[in-house]
Amino acid sequence: MKKAVFYHAGCPVCVSAEQEMLNLITDKVEVEVVHLGEVKSRLPEAENAGVKSVPALVLDNGHVLHINYGAGIADLK
Amino acid sequence: MKKAVFYHAGCPVCVSAEQEMLNLITDKVEVEVVHLGEVKSRLPEAENAGVKSVPALVLDNGHVLHINYGAGIADLK
């Protein structure tokens, strides 16, 4: 099964994008949802994956999809 | 069946996002792909839907997901 990680920060833009994306994404992809505002220990992992802003979806092929714009990653530190 | 429209302009960011999104999106959603660089007559439709930049996915509930950033809509006119 393919995996993806959806990083967000609980902002309205994030919540809306999360709902839309989870509705769109096929059941064949397992999506882990990470709230970077609550789990700051995962900020380095997100940054290393190339996440510049939230919400963002990181795919298991290494590609990052930044979806709309809620907050910059620096604003979450 | 749900419908969505993926607007793009043939840019590398657009092509990459298109591939990723089409791979992710469930078969239950029919996605129309529109190349705004080639079909400029559909620019007003995209703008009215709220598309500010490409690539972008417009859902049939009216929400717009701007995915990464290839070009501003004004650059396509």
Backbone of each chain as nested JSON, in Angstrom:
{
  "chains": [
    {"id": "A", "residues": [
      {"number": 1, "name": "MET", "atoms": {"N": [0.835, -1.204, 0.0], "CA": [0.0, 0.0, 0.0], "C": [0.869, 1.252, 0.0]}},
      {"number": 2, "name": "LYS", "atoms": {"N": [0.473, 2.214, -0.807], "CA": [1.195, 3.483, -0.825], "C": [0.896, 4.263, 0.45]}},
      {"number": 3, "name": "LYS", "atoms": {"N": [1.84, 5.083, 0.823], "CA": [1.645, 5.903, 2.021], "C": [1.88, 7.365, 1.69]}},
      {"number": 4, "name": "ALA", "atoms": {"N": [1.244, 8.206, 2.448], "CA": [1.455, 9.642, 2.314], "C": [1.261, 10.267, 3.681]}},
      {"number": 5, "name": "VAL", "atoms": {"N": [1.914, 11.404, 3.9], "CA": [1.765, 12.115, 5.17], "C": [1.206, 13.501, 4.885]}},
      {"number": 6, "name": "PHE", "atoms": {"N": [0.104, 13.809, 5.544], "CA": [-0.505, 15.132, 5.412], "C": [-0.121, 15.951, 6.635]}},
      {"number": 7, "name": "TYR", "atoms": {"N": [0.686, 16.994, 6.419], "CA": [1.101, 17.867, 7.508], "C": [0.207, 19.099, 7.534]}},
      {"number": 8, "name": "HIS", "atoms": {"N": [-0.259, 19.447, 8.724], "CA": [-1.071, 20.647, 8.827], "C": [-0.822, 21.294, 10.185]}},
      {"number": 9, "name": "ALA", "atoms": {"N": [-1.548, 22.382, 10.455], "CA": [-1.353, 23.074, 11.728], "C": [-2.686, 23.508, 12.321]}},
      {"number": 10, "name": "GLY", "atoms": {"N": [-3.753, 22.862, 11.921], "CA": [-5.04, 23.148, 12.519], "C": [-5.706, 24.426, 12.049]}},
      {"number": 11, "name": "CYS", "atoms": {"N": [-5.074, 25.14, 11.112], "CA": [-5.641, 26.397, 10.624], "C": [-6.854, 26.102, 9.733]}},
      {"number": 12, "name": "PRO", "atoms": {"N": [-7.724, 27.103, 9.54], "CA": [-8.908, 26.862, 8.699], "C": [-8.554, 26.354, 7.302]}},
      {"number": 13, "name": "VAL", "atoms": {"N": [-7.529, 26.942, 6.699], "CA": [-7.111, 26.479, 5.365], "C": [-6.68, 25.014, 5.424]}},
      {"number": 14, "name": "CYS", "atoms": {"N": [-5.987, 24.656, 6.528], "CA": [-5.51, 23.272, 6.678], "C": [-6.678, 22.298, 6.803]}},
      {"number": 15, "name": "VAL", "atoms": {"N": [-7.644, 22.661, 7.637], "CA": [-8.768, 21.761, 7.907], "C": [-9.573, 21.531, 6.627]}},
      {"number": 16, "name": "SER", "atoms": {"N": [-9.814, 22.617, 5.914], "CA": [-10.553, 22.507, 4.66], "C": [-9.801, 21.633, 3.659]}},
      {"number": 17, "name": "ALA", "atoms": {"N": [-8.514, 21.878, 3.511], "CA": [-7.714, 21.099, 2.554], "C": [-7.66, 19.633, 2.968]}},
      {"number": 18, "name": "GLU", "atoms": {"N": [-7.571, 19.391, 4.274], "CA": [-7.518, 18.006, 4.757], "C": [-8.8, 17.268, 4.374]}},
      {"number": 19, "name": "GLN", "atoms": {"N": [-9.937, 17.91, 4.63], "CA": [-11.212, 17.26, 4.299], "C": [-11.291, 16.956, 2.815]}},
      {"number": 20, "name": "GLU", "atoms": {"N": [-10.925, 17.94, 1.994], "CA": [-11.017, 17.746, 0.543], "C": [-10.087, 16.638, 0.079]}},
      {"number": 21, "name": "MET", "atoms": {"N": [-8.853, 16.672, 0.584], "CA": [-7.878, 15.69, 0.115], "C": [-8.257, 14.283, 0.564]}},
      {"number": 22, "name": "LEU", "atoms": {"N": [-8.684, 14.145, 1.812], "CA": [-9.026, 12.798, 2.288], "C": [-10.236, 12.26, 1.517]}},
      {"number": 23, "name": "ASN", "atoms": {"N": [-11.14, 13.152, 1.107], "CA": [-12.272, 12.705, 0.292], "C": [-11.833, 12.276, -1.11]}},
      {"number": 24, "name": "LEU", "atoms": {"N": [-10.811, 12.949, -1.607], "CA": [-10.379, 12.691, -2.994], "C": [-9.509, 11.446, -3.128]}},
      {"number": 25, "name": "ILE", "atoms": {"N": [-8.68, 11.228, -2.088], "CA": [-7.618, 10.231, -2.237], "C": [-8.175, 8.814, -2.185]}},
      {"number": 26, "name": "THR", "atoms": {"N": [-7.71, 8.009, -3.088], "CA": [-8.13, 6.615, -3.182], "C": [-7.801, 5.832, -1.916]}},
      {"number": 27, "name": "ASP", "atoms": {"N": [-8.598, 4.798, -1.66], "CA": [-8.37, 3.931, -0.501], "C": [-7.037, 3.192, -0.6]}},
      {"number": 28, "name": "LYS", "atoms": {"N": [-6.441, 3.211, -1.786], "CA": [-5.181, 2.484, -1.961], "C": [-3.996, 3.212, -1.345]}},
      {"number": 29, "name": "VAL", "atoms": {"N": [-4.232, 4.445, -0.902], "CA": [-3.169, 5.217, -0.272], "C": [-3.523, 5.434, 1.195]}},
      {"number": 30, "name": "GLU", "atoms": {"N": [-2.591, 5.06, 2.051], "CA": [-2.779, 5.265, 3.49], "C": [-2.227, 6.639, 3.851]}},
      {"number": 31, "name": "VAL", "atoms": {"N": [-3.071, 7.492, 4.407], "CA": [-2.651, 8.854, 4.711], "C": [-2.531, 9.037, 6.221]}},
      {"number": 32, "name": "GLU", "atoms": {"N": [-1.343, 9.397, 6.647], "CA": [-1.13, 9.752, 8.052], "C": [-1.29, 11.26, 8.191]}},
      {"number": 33, "name": "VAL", "atoms": {"N": [-2.062, 11.705, 9.164], "CA": [-2.287, 13.135, 9.365], "C": [-1.483, 13.591, 10.576]}},
      {"number": 34, "name": "VAL", "atoms": {"N": [-0.622, 14.597, 10.363], "CA": [0.257, 15.085, 11.433], "C": [-0.019, 16.572, 11.672]}},
      {"number": 35, "name": "HIS", "atoms": {"N": [-0.384, 16.908, 12.902], "CA": [-0.63, 18.298, 13.306], "C": [0.685, 18.858, 13.846]}},
      {"number": 36, "name": "LEU", "atoms": {"N": [1.362, 19.647, 13.033], "CA": [2.7, 20.122, 13.417], "C": [2.65, 21.161, 14.537]}},
      {"number": 37, "name": "GLY", "atoms": {"N": [1.491, 21.758, 14.758], "CA": [1.374, 22.68, 15.877], "C": [1.389, 21.935, 17.199]}},
      {"number": 38, "name": "GLU", "atoms": {"N": [0.877, 20.702, 17.178], "CA": [0.802, 19.9, 18.41], "C": [1.988, 18.958, 18.557]}},
      {"number": 39, "name": "VAL", "atoms": {"N": [2.564, 18.552, 17.433], "CA": [3.671, 17.586, 17.464], "C": [4.898, 18.243, 16.822]}},
      {"number": 40, "name": "LYS", "atoms": {"N": [5.443, 19.215, 17.554], "CA": [6.556, 19.985, 17.014], "C": [7.796, 19.134, 16.801]}},
      {"number": 41, "name": "SER", "atoms": {"N": [7.868, 17.997, 17.478], "CA": [9.031, 17.123, 17.318], "C": [9.128, 16.586, 15.892]}},
      {"number": 42, "name": "ARG", "atoms": {"N": [8.058, 16.701, 15.136], "CA": [8.12, 16.199, 13.754], "C": [8.386, 17.304, 12.737]}},
      {"number": 43, "name": "LEU", "atoms": {"N": [8.629, 18.526, 13.227], "CA": [8.963, 19.614, 12.307], "C": [10.219, 19.323, 11.483]}},
      {"number": 44, "name": "PRO", "atoms": {"N": [11.305, 18.808, 12.111], "CA": [12.512, 18.542, 11.304], "C": [12.251, 17.529, 10.19]}},
      {"number": 45, "name": "GLU", "atoms": {"N": [11.47, 16.514, 10.494], "CA": [11.113, 15.499, 9.498], "C": [10.379, 16.15, 8.32]}},
      {"number": 46, "name": "ALA", "atoms": {"N": [9.446, 17.05, 8.643], "CA": [8.681, 17.72, 7.58], "C": [9.594, 18.608, 6.745]}},
      {"number": 47, "name": "GLU", "atoms": {"N": [10.45, 19.36, 7.437], "CA": [11.369, 20.243, 6.709], "C": [12.314, 19.452, 5.826]}},
      {"number": 48, "name": "ASN", "atoms": {"N": [12.822, 18.347, 6.348], "CA": [13.728, 17.506, 5.556], "C": [13.022, 16.926, 4.334]}},
      {"number": 49, "name": "ALA", "atoms": {"N": [11.725, 16.712, 4.448], "CA": [10.97, 16.18, 3.32], "C": [10.691, 17.253, 2.273]}},
      {"number": 50, "name": "GLY", "atoms": {"N": [10.972, 18.518, 2.627], "CA": [10.775, 19.587, 1.659], "C": [9.513, 20.405, 1.872]}},
      {"number": 51, "name": "VAL", "atoms": {"N": [8.888, 20.23, 3.028], "CA": [7.669, 20.991, 3.316], "C": [8.042, 22.441, 3.645]}},
      {"number": 52, "name": "LYS", "atoms": {"N": [7.499, 23.382, 2.877], "CA": [7.781, 24.811, 3.083], "C": [6.636, 25.51, 3.794]}},
      {"number": 53, "name": "SER", "atoms": {"N": [5.448, 24.952, 3.659], "CA": [4.256, 25.557, 4.265], "C": [3.248, 24.441, 4.487]}},
      {"number": 54, "name": "VAL", "atoms": {"N": [2.265, 24.753, 5.332], "CA": [1.176, 23.804, 5.537], "C": [-0.113, 24.417, 5.016]}},
      {"number": 55, "name": "PRO", "atoms": {"N": [-1.081, 23.624, 4.599], "CA": [-1.035, 22.172, 4.54], "C": [-0.181, 21.666, 3.378]}},
      {"number": 56, "name": "ALA", "atoms": {"N": [0.394, 20.467, 3.575], "CA": [1.197, 19.837, 2.538], "C": [1.068, 18.322, 2.645]}},
      {"number": 57, "name": "LEU", "atoms": {"N": [1.134, 17.699, 1.5], "CA": [1.058, 16.239, 1.451], "C": [2.386, 15.715, 0.905]}},
      {"number": 58, "name": "VAL", "atoms": {"N": [3.057, 14.87, 1.689], "CA": [4.326, 14.275, 1.253], "C": [4.052, 12.845, 0.815]}},
      {"number": 59, "name": "LEU", "atoms": {"N": [4.433, 12.54, -0.411], "CA": [4.175, 11.218, -0.978], "C": [5.364, 10.309, -0.761]}},
      {"number": 60, "name": "ASP", "atoms": {"N": [5.122, 9.013, -0.873], "CA": [6.228, 8.095, -0.576], "C": [7.258, 8.019, -1.703]}},
      {"number": 61, "name": "ASN", "atoms": {"N": [7.013, 8.746, -2.79], "CA": [8.066, 8.874, -3.807], "C": [8.913, 10.129, -3.562]}},
      {"number": 62, "name": "GLY", "atoms": {"N": [8.66, 10.804, -2.432], "CA": [9.461, 11.966, -2.078], "C": [8.9, 13.291, -2.555]}},
      {"number": 63, "name": "HIS", "atoms": {"N": [7.861, 13.258, -3.387], "CA": [7.301, 14.52, -3.878], "C": [6.44, 15.178, -2.811]}},
      {"number": 64, "name": "VAL", "atoms": {"N": [6.439, 16.499, -2.834], "CA": [5.647, 17.274, -1.884], "C": [4.603, 18.077, -2.643]}},
      {"number": 65, "name": "LEU", "atoms": {"N": [3.369, 17.975, -2.218], "CA": [2.299, 18.808, -2.766], "C": [1.893, 19.819, -1.699]}},
      {"number": 66, "name": "HIS", "atoms": {"N": [2.232, 21.085, -1.947], "CA": [1.755, 22.154, -1.066], "C": [0.371, 22.546, -1.555]}},
      {"number": 67, "name": "ILE", "atoms": {"N": [-0.599, 22.511, -0.668], "CA": [-1.988, 22.707, -1.073], "C": [-2.52, 23.99, -0.437]}},
      {"number": 68, "name": "ASN", "atoms": {"N": [-2.829, 24.968, -1.292], "CA": [-3.196, 26.296, -0.802], "C": [-2.107, 26.772, 0.16]}},
      {"number": 69, "name": "TYR", "atoms": {"N": [-2.424, 27.708, 1.041], "CA": [-1.388, 28.206, 1.936], "C": [-2.013, 28.582, 3.268]}},
      {"number": 70, "name": "GLY", "atoms": {"N": [-1.636, 27.858, 4.306], "CA": [-2.156, 28.157, 5.631], "C": [-1.139, 28.919, 6.453]}},
      {"number": 71, "name": "ALA", "atoms": {"N": [0.086, 28.401, 6.505], "CA": [1.154, 29.021, 7.287], "C": [2.496, 28.501, 6.794]}},
      {"number": 72, "name": "GLY", "atoms": {"N": [3.503, 29.339, 6.92], "CA": [4.859, 28.909, 6.597], "C": [5.383, 28.009, 7.689]}},
      {"number": 73, "name": "ILE", "atoms": {"N": [6.286, 27.107, 7.327], "CA": [6.793, 26.147, 8.314], "C": [7.533, 26.889, 9.433]}},
      {"number": 74, "name": "ALA", "atoms": {"N": [8.171, 28.012, 9.116], "CA": [8.912, 28.767, 10.123], "C": [7.971, 29.332, 11.19]}},
      {"number": 75, "name": "ASP", "atoms": {"N": [6.719, 29.568, 10.808], "CA": [5.763, 30.137, 11.758], "C": [5.332, 29.127, 12.824]}},
      {"number": 76, "name": "LEU", "atoms": {"N": [5.676, 27.868, 12.628], "CA": [5.214, 26.819, 13.541], "C": [6.233, 26.506, 14.627]}},
      {"number": 77, "name": "LYS", "atoms": {"N": [7.426, 27.106, 14.511], "CA": [8.479, 26.76, 15.472], "C": [8.315, 27.483, 16.813]}}
    ]},
    {"id": "B", "residues": [
      {"number": 1, "name": "MET", "atoms": {"N": [-21.552, 10.603, -9.999], "CA": [-20.087, 10.659, -9.868], "C": [-19.633, 12.095, -9.624]}},
      {"number": 2, "name": "LYS", "atoms": {"N": [-18.719, 12.247, -8.706], "CA": [-18.173, 13.577, -8.453], "C": [-17.29, 13.997, -9.627]}},
      {"number": 3, "name": "LYS", "atoms": {"N": [-17.193, 15.291, -9.818], "CA": [-16.341, 15.798, -10.888], "C": [-15.377, 16.826, -10.337]}},
      {"number": 4, "name": "ALA", "atoms": {"N": [-14.258, 16.952, -11.015], "CA": [-13.28, 17.963, -10.652], "C": [-12.588, 18.402, -11.935]}},
      {"number": 5, "name": "VAL", "atoms": {"N": [-12.086, 19.624, -11.931], "CA": [-11.356, 20.132, -13.096], "C": [-9.949, 20.492, -12.661]}},
      {"number": 6, "name": "PHE", "atoms": {"N": [-8.963, 19.912, -13.348], "CA": [-7.562, 20.217, -13.06], "C": [-7.076, 21.198, -14.116]}},
      {"number": 7, "name": "TYR", "atoms": {"N": [-6.802, 22.438, -13.696], "CA": [-6.29, 23.463, -14.614], "C": [-4.77, 23.503, -14.524]}},
      {"number": 8, "name": "HIS", "atoms": {"N": [-4.145, 23.534, -15.672], "CA": [-2.684, 23.636, -15.663], "C": [-2.233, 24.413, -16.895]}},
      {"number": 9, "name": "ALA", "atoms": {"N": [-0.916, 24.561, -17.038], "CA": [-0.404, 25.316, -18.182], "C": [0.806, 24.63, -18.789]}},
      {"number": 10, "name": "GLY", "atoms": {"N": [0.93, 23.358, -18.569], "CA": [2.008, 22.612, -19.216], "C": [3.385, 22.806, -18.616]}},
      {"number": 11, "name": "CYS", "atoms": {"N": [3.477, 23.581, -17.535], "CA": [4.774, 23.831, -16.913], "C": [5.232, 22.575, -16.166]}},
      {"number": 12, "name": "PRO", "atoms": {"N": [6.541, 22.486, -15.885], "CA": [7.041, 21.288, -15.182], "C": [6.33, 21.048, -13.85]}},
      {"number": 13, "name": "VAL", "atoms": {"N": [6.107, 22.121, -13.076], "CA": [5.394, 21.97, -11.804], "C": [3.992, 21.414, -12.045]}},
      {"number": 14, "name": "CYS", "atoms": {"N": [3.374, 21.91, -13.149], "CA": [2.009, 21.463, -13.464], "C": [1.98, 19.978, -13.82]}},
      {"number": 15, "name": "VAL", "atoms": {"N": [2.913, 19.57, -14.643], "CA": [2.922, 18.188, -15.124], "C": [3.162, 17.229, -13.966]}},
      {"number": 16, "name": "SER", "atoms": {"N": [4.096, 17.608, -13.098], "CA": [4.39, 16.774, -11.936], "C": [3.166, 16.676, -11.03]}},
      {"number": 17, "name": "ALA", "atoms": {"N": [2.535, 17.808, -10.747], "CA": [1.365, 17.814, -9.863], "C": [0.217, 17.027, -10.491]}},
      {"number": 18, "name": "GLU", "atoms": {"N": [0.069, 17.154, -11.804], "CA": [-1.003, 16.422, -12.475], "C": [-0.808, 14.915, -12.3]}},
      {"number": 19, "name": "GLN", "atoms": {"N": [0.417, 14.452, -12.527], "CA": [0.681, 13.018, -12.389], "C": [0.389, 12.549, -10.972]}},
      {"number": 20, "name": "GLU", "atoms": {"N": [0.875, 13.315, -9.993], "CA": [0.68, 12.905, -8.601], "C": [-0.801, 12.887, -8.246]}},
      {"number": 21, "name": "MET", "atoms": {"N": [-1.503, 13.939, -8.631], "CA": [-2.914, 14.034, -8.245], "C": [-3.744, 12.948, -8.928]}},
      {"number": 22, "name": "LEU", "atoms": {"N": [-3.492, 12.716, -10.204], "CA": [-4.294, 11.699, -10.893], "C": [-4.019, 10.311, -10.303]}},
      {"number": 23, "name": "ASN", "atoms": {"N": [-2.804, 10.098, -9.832], "CA": [-2.496, 8.823, -9.176], "C": [-3.198, 8.696, -7.824]}},
      {"number": 24, "name": "LEU", "atoms": {"N": [-3.356, 9.823, -7.146], "CA": [-3.93, 9.794, -5.799], "C": [-5.447, 9.708, -5.805]}},
      {"number": 25, "name": "ILE", "atoms": {"N": [-6.066, 10.367, -6.78], "CA": [-7.513, 10.58, -6.704], "C": [-8.273, 9.286, -7.012]}},
      {"number": 26, "name": "THR", "atoms": {"N": [-9.256, 9.025, -6.191], "CA": [-10.081, 7.833, -6.326], "C": [-10.812, 7.796, -7.679]}},
      {"number": 27, "name": "ASP", "atoms": {"N": [-11.117, 6.589, -8.12], "CA": [-11.838, 6.411, -9.378], "C": [-13.244, 6.989, -9.303]}},
      {"number": 28, "name": "LYS", "atoms": {"N": [-13.679, 7.284, -8.096], "CA": [-15.051, 7.801, -7.941], "C": [-15.166, 9.257, -8.361]}},
      {"number": 29, "name": "VAL", "atoms": {"N": [-14.033, 9.896, -8.63], "CA": [-14.053, 11.29, -9.059], "C": [-13.566, 11.359, -10.506]}},
      {"number": 30, "name": "GLU", "atoms": {"N": [-14.37, 11.989, -11.347], "CA": [-13.987, 12.167, -12.749], "C": [-13.234, 13.481, -12.866]}},
      {"number": 31, "name": "VAL", "atoms": {"N": [-12.001, 13.422, -13.345], "CA": [-11.173, 14.629, -13.426], "C": [-11.01, 15.05, -14.882]}},
      {"number": 32, "name": "GLU", "atoms": {"N": [-11.443, 16.266, -15.178], "CA": [-11.201, 16.845, -16.497], "C": [-9.908, 17.651, -16.421]}},
      {"number": 33, "name": "VAL", "atoms": {"N": [-9.012, 17.466, -17.368], "CA": [-7.744, 18.189, -17.373], "C": [-7.804, 19.273, -18.452]}},
      {"number": 34, "name": "VAL", "atoms": {"N": [-7.579, 20.526, -18.03], "CA": [-7.668, 21.662, -18.952], "C": [-6.325, 22.39, -18.985]}},
      {"number": 35, "name": "HIS", "atoms": {"N": [-5.743, 22.483, -20.176], "CA": [-4.477, 23.193, -20.373], "C": [-4.813, 24.637, -20.751]}},
      {"number": 36, "name": "LEU", "atoms": {"N": [-4.677, 25.537, -19.778], "CA": [-5.105, 26.925, -19.999], "C": [-4.189, 27.677, -20.962]}},
      {"number": 37, "name": "GLY", "atoms": {"N": [-2.988, 27.173, -21.159], "CA": [-2.119, 27.802, -22.148], "C": [-2.62, 27.541, -23.563]}},
      {"number": 38, "name": "GLU", "atoms": {"N": [-3.26, 26.4, -23.751], "CA": [-3.749, 26.033, -25.084], "C": [-5.214, 26.402, -25.285]}},
      {"number": 39, "name": "VAL", "atoms": {"N": [-5.97, 26.423, -24.198], "CA": [-7.408, 26.709, -24.293], "C": [-7.705, 27.975, -23.499]}},
      {"number": 40, "name": "LYS", "atoms": {"N": [-7.234, 29.097, -24.043], "CA": [-7.365, 30.355, -23.304], "C": [-8.823, 30.776, -23.134]}},
      {"number": 41, "name": "SER", "atoms": {"N": [-9.697, 30.233, -23.968], "CA": [-11.116, 30.589, -23.859], "C": [-11.698, 30.14, -22.522]}},
      {"number": 42, "name": "ARG", "atoms": {"N": [-11.004, 29.267, -21.829], "CA": [-11.527, 28.806, -20.535], "C": [-10.902, 29.534, -19.344]}},
      {"number": 43, "name": "LEU", "atoms": {"N": [-10.055, 30.541, -19.642], "CA": [-9.478, 31.327, -18.546], "C": [-10.549, 32.016, -17.696]}},
      {"number": 44, "name": "PRO", "atoms": {"N": [-11.578, 32.656, -18.309], "CA": [-12.591, 33.312, -17.465], "C": [-13.294, 32.325, -16.532]}},
      {"number": 45, "name": "GLU", "atoms": {"N": [-13.581, 31.15, -17.046], "CA": [-14.216, 30.108, -16.227], "C": [-13.337, 29.764, -15.027]}},
      {"number": 46, "name": "ALA", "atoms": {"N": [-12.037, 29.608, -15.262], "CA": [-11.117, 29.269, -14.169], "C": [-11.055, 30.412, -13.159]}},
      {"number": 47, "name": "GLU", "atoms": {"N": [-10.948, 31.634, -13.657], "CA": [-10.88, 32.784, -12.751], "C": [-12.151, 32.891, -11.922]}},
      {"number": 48, "name": "ASN", "atoms": {"N": [-13.291, 32.712, -12.565], "CA": [-14.564, 32.787, -11.836], "C": [-14.661, 31.716, -10.766]}},
      {"number": 49, "name": "ALA", "atoms": {"N": [-14.015, 30.591, -11.003], "CA": [-14.029, 29.507, -10.024], "C": [-13.101, 29.799, -8.85]}},
      {"number": 50, "name": "GLY", "atoms": {"N": [-12.256, 30.842, -8.998], "CA": [-11.362, 31.206, -7.909], "C": [-9.93, 30.749, -8.089]}},
      {"number": 51, "name": "VAL", "atoms": {"N": [-9.59, 30.316, -9.304], "CA": [-8.217, 29.864, -9.564], "C": [-7.3, 31.087, -9.664]}},
      {"number": 52, "name": "LYS", "atoms": {"N": [-6.294, 31.128, -8.796], "CA": [-5.342, 32.244, -8.767], "C": [-4.035, 31.878, -9.454]}},
      {"number": 53, "name": "SER", "atoms": {"N": [-3.742, 30.588, -9.466], "CA": [-2.494, 30.119, -10.07], "C": [-2.707, 28.687, -10.532]}},
      {"number": 54, "name": "VAL", "atoms": {"N": [-1.8, 28.235, -11.373], "CA": [-1.845, 26.838, -11.8], "C": [-0.601, 26.123, -11.304]}},
      {"number": 55, "name": "PRO", "atoms": {"N": [-0.657, 24.831, -11.069], "CA": [-1.827, 23.968, -11.212], "C": [-2.835, 24.152, -10.089]}},
      {"number": 56, "name": "ALA", "atoms": {"N": [-4.096, 23.905, -10.423], "CA": [-5.165, 24.001, -9.425], "C": [-6.256, 22.992, -9.758]}},
      {"number": 57, "name": "LEU", "atoms": {"N": [-6.869, 22.493, -8.713], "CA": [-7.962, 21.543, -8.879], "C": [-9.232, 22.182, -8.322]}},
      {"number": 58, "name": "VAL", "atoms": {"N": [-10.253, 22.301, -9.18], "CA": [-11.532, 22.867, -8.739], "C": [-12.509, 21.718, -8.539]}},
      {"number": 59, "name": "LEU", "atoms": {"N": [-13.08, 21.649, -7.343], "CA": [-13.99, 20.564, -6.991], "C": [-15.427, 20.983, -7.255]}},
      {"number": 60, "name": "ASP", "atoms": {"N": [-16.296, 19.992, -7.347], "CA": [-17.677, 20.332, -7.69], "C": [-18.458, 20.924, -6.521]}},
      {"number": 61, "name": "ASN", "atoms": {"N": [-17.823, 21.036, -5.35], "CA": [-18.434, 21.782, -4.252], "C": [-17.959, 23.239, -4.248]}},
      {"number": 62, "name": "GLY", "atoms": {"N": [-17.197, 23.613, -5.276], "CA": [-16.761, 24.99, -5.413], "C": [-15.415, 25.296, -4.783]}},
      {"number": 63, "name": "HIS", "atoms": {"N": [-14.851, 24.351, -4.057], "CA": [-13.553, 24.603, -3.425], "C": [-12.424, 24.488, -4.449]}},
      {"number": 64, "name": "VAL", "atoms": {"N": [-11.392, 25.266, -4.207], "CA": [-10.232, 25.261, -5.098], "C": [-9.002, 24.83, -4.319]}},
      {"number": 65, "name": "LEU", "atoms": {"N": [-8.295, 23.858, -4.84], "CA": [-7.021, 23.453, -4.247], "C": [-5.902, 23.915, -5.177]}},
      {"number": 66, "name": "HIS", "atoms": {"N": [-5.139, 24.909, -4.737], "CA": [-3.949, 25.326, -5.491], "C": [-2.816, 24.419, -5.052]}},
      {"number": 67, "name": "ILE", "atoms": {"N": [-2.187, 23.755, -5.994], "CA": [-1.198, 22.729, -5.662], "C": [0.177, 23.188, -6.146]}},
      {"number": 68, "name": "ASN", "atoms": {"N": [1.07, 23.414, -5.192], "CA": [2.364, 24.009, -5.509], "C": [2.133, 25.289, -6.316]}},
      {"number": 69, "name": "TYR", "atoms": {"N": [3.126, 25.746, -7.061], "CA": [2.938, 27.0, -7.801], "C": [3.716, 26.926, -9.096]}},
      {"number": 70, "name": "GLY", "atoms": {"N": [2.969, 26.923, -10.189], "CA": [3.617, 26.908, -11.494], "C": [3.637, 28.285, -12.115]}},
      {"number": 71, "name": "ALA", "atoms": {"N": [2.476, 28.925, -12.165], "CA": [2.357, 30.248, -12.772], "C": [1.086, 30.903, -12.269]}},
      {"number": 72, "name": "GLY", "atoms": {"N": [1.119, 32.219, -12.192], "CA": [-0.087, 32.964, -11.847], "C": [-1.035, 32.977, -13.028]}},
      {"number": 73, "name": "ILE", "atoms": {"N": [-2.322, 33.086, -12.736], "CA": [-3.31, 33.049, -13.815], "C": [-3.12, 34.241, -14.76]}},
      {"number": 74, "name": "ALA", "atoms": {"N": [-2.651, 35.367, -14.226], "CA": [-2.459, 36.551, -15.064], "C": [-1.361, 36.325, -16.1]}},
      {"number": 75, "name": "ASP", "atoms": {"N": [-0.421, 35.441, -15.782], "CA": [0.686, 35.165, -16.709], "C": [0.236, 34.365, -17.927]}},
      {"number": 76, "name": "LEU", "atoms": {"N": [-0.973, 33.854, -17.889], "CA": [-1.439, 32.984, -18.974], "C": [-2.251, 33.742, -20.015]}},
      {"number": 77, "name": "LYS", "atoms": {"N": [-2.498, 35.024, -19.758], "CA": [-3.386, 35.786, -20.664], "C": [-2.63, 36.276, -21.891]}}
    ]}
  ]
}
